Amino acid sequence: AQLQIVEHQNYQKQADDYTLRTKKEKAPRGLIYDRAGRPLAENRRTWEVLVTPANLPDDPNDLRTVKETLINALQLPESLIVDPSAVPVGSEQTVYARIGMLLEPKAEDQDKNKQKWIDFITAQAKINYVVVCEPKLTADEAALFRAASQELPGVEVVSFLDYLLLNSWSGSEVPISVAKNVPREVALKLEANKIHLPGVSIDDSAMTRVYPGGPVMAHILGYVSGVTKEELEDPSNQTSSGAKLYDPDDIIGKAGLELTQEEKLRGTKGLKVVEVDTNEVVQRTITTQQEIKPGQNLKLTIDLELQSALSNAVVAGAKFSNEDRKAKAEAAAAADPSKKVGKFDSGAGAVVMMDVRNGEVLAMVSYPDYDNQLFIQGLSQRKYDQLLDVKAKTPLVSRAMANHYAPGSTLKLFIAATALREKKVDEGTTFTCNQAMRVPFTWNEADGQNYYCWVRTTGTGHGEVTVRQAISHSCDIFFYNAGAPKQEDENGDFIHYYDMDPLTDNLGDKHYFDGVGIEAIHTNLTKRFWFGAPTKIDIPFEAAGLVPNPEWLFDNYSQYWSVGDTINVSIGQGYFLATPLQLALNTAALANNGTIYRPLLIKGTVDTDNNDLDSYPPEKMREIKINKNHLRTVREGMWDVVNDPETGTAVQTYNKTTDQFITKWPLTNPDGQSKIEIAGKTGTAEFGEVND
């Protein structure tokens, strides 16, 4: 009687004021450190403003007041959106193309630009109620599209807040993140006026991802961004118990290690039953159903200081290359006015440094890089396109492992090892380099295809060279012979060549090819070394490279393989492609006497104090089945490249100031210190063309 009659109204009021909610608590994302413990990816506590659509006021005037308060306080931009449902059927492509033309009026190829926007909006319309074409318009752009919207049904200029609300279900009780990294004074002001802002909540426990390592680490780390509708609806977005792993306001790894290590980094959310009042303010915790489990902290093999130094070296190298080639072109033009001085733009490069003993990647640089912090708040389609712009050297694409190139003379190391294994040459075999050769056409012995060595002087070329000397000299003529096979031609003779003077085109002695041939090259480089396949590094979108053979050429181009194709492959040109990472991986195997390790980016896991918890052991992927003496011969040739003053292509460089040749390694072996042994191989795959 006391409870039900006397105190009924009191308890009824308390019951109305309080209710129970099941509340998820986000797990801190795992941190990432370099090998020395320097932070590369952290979580920074920040103020976040959230809006719950179901709790916004129903009265239009009250709703407008809430919106205007948020827009002004947070300085939310105006956005360009298109509502696909409001676009007349059959007019979609016209409207979408017009949007692209107005957003990018200076695009060189407007047909391509229009199709890009048609494809983008069409794809986004499948997973969004409305599509944001530009989240942050300038004042001029906003005015332009307001005027154009009269002729573009479905196209509107709205506040960014309105876009977020339009793209969510109005009755949704899932909070929408309106702004992160909100200044403290702004957040506190909104919190103080919370009673007048129904549906708005301020979270002072929000965490945002920051990358203190900077852009030099972007291609390795990747980035996180908001989870998409597709990712939410993916069958993999659930635990074994059927609970959702991700909610609409979560972030998820999109590229790099943030993507491949998502399962380790994301942690496990906490789950509590809490009591809230009518303003959704938590009063107390009723029970904890699941404890928060933070994500694992990763320690990388990368050294941030080394990574930064190598990035600077690539930038300096590109600058030097441009200046050096321009100076040579200007000198040539001064001597011959008919020659033009064009634009020189070596604005890209890559470096991979590995520990040959275990496969640890100490540095992996791709230039130009990009700011992965931009993706945290979201990126417009226009800005994203700039990161993929070929003219800007596609900063988003890692040149170290996501694209492949002709390796040039660096491939000669592996051609030499192949020729030694296949017994087409031995340590004493010599071929004579007279700077050039002509391979006659089968239908015309008096004419043919000319192939040159890189050295072209008034002398006799490299002369007689062994395989070790050929590596040191980087002699093309030797490797043409090592690659091209003994093969009968259509005239009953065997394929042959003539020595040729590159200055006069006069022909000399006739020689027959007896090299390994493309099939043996293909087998050795794919089955013994590791070309033509991804290296299995822990970063997505790795390029596979290409080791061509006759079957590949016919399947892709309906062409038959020729001896000229083999000659080009034997010096790392033609159809052959490799990533810088593949070259580093295989060169490391030469250095360690035959073991191919999987490139290792993660040393292990650490605790919050950066103490080691678990280490990842080296992973052997293959032992090269080539005689160790053959590998030793190749290494000796590599040693000569750097150390032999008579033959080495990387021993010294010309100093124009002193008019003398000086060592390329002045800082490596200073006087009075123990010698550091270096071996290597130079290579030049392509020469840039002079642009008018």
Salt bridges, closest charged atoms under 4 A:
ASP17 OD2 - LYS13 NZ 2.96
GLU25 OE1 - LYS272 NZ 3.53
ASP34 OD2 - ARG38 NH1 2.60
GLU78 OE2 - ARG146 NH2 2.07
GLU104 OE2 - LYS116 NZ 2.72
GLU108 OE2 - LYS391 NZ 2.09
ASP111 OD1 - LYS114 NZ 3.77
GLU134 OE1 - ARG382 NE 2.97
GLU141 OE2 - ARG382 NH1 2.71
ASP162 OD1 - LYS67 NZ 2.70
GLU231 OE1 - LYS254 NZ 2.91
ASP247 OD2 - LYS24 NZ 3.25
ASP247 OD2 - LYS269 NZ 2.74
ASP249 OD1 - LYS26 NZ 3.31
ASP250 OD1 - LYS26 NZ 2.49
ASP250 OD2 - LYS269 NZ 2.41
GLU258 OE1 - ARG29 NE 3.01
GLU258 OE2 - ARG209 NE 2.90
GLU262 OE1 - ARG29 NH2 2.59
GLU275 OE1 - ARG284 NE 3.07
GLU280 OE2 - ARG21 NH2 2.90
ASP303 OD1 - ARG38 NH1 3.56
GLU305 OE1 - ARG38 NH2 3.29
ASP324 OD2 - LYS328 NZ 3.25
ASP345 OD2 - LYS393 NZ 3.23
ASP355 OD2 - ARG357 NH2 2.79
GLU360 OE1 - ARG35 NH1 3.09
GLU360 OE2 - LYS603 NZ 3.04
ASP385 OD2 - LYS116 NZ 2.61
GLU422 OE2 - ARG421 NH1 3.11
GLU427 OE2 - ARG632 NH2 3.14
GLU445 OE2 - HIS496 NE2 2.76
ASP476 OD1 - LYS412 NZ 2.54
ASP493 OD2 - HIS496 ND1 3.60
ASP493 OD2 - LYS510 NZ 3.23
ASP499 OD2 - HIS511 NE2 2.94
ASP514 OD1 - LYS424 NZ 3.29
ASP538 OD1 - ARG598 NH2 2.83
ASP612 OD1 - LYS299 NZ 3.21
GLU619 OE1 - ARG598 NH1 3.40
GLU636 OE1 - ARG468 NH1 3.36
GLU636 OE2 - ARG632 NH1 2.95
ASP640 OD2 - ARG468 NE 2.62
ASP692 OD1 - LYS340 NZ 3.79
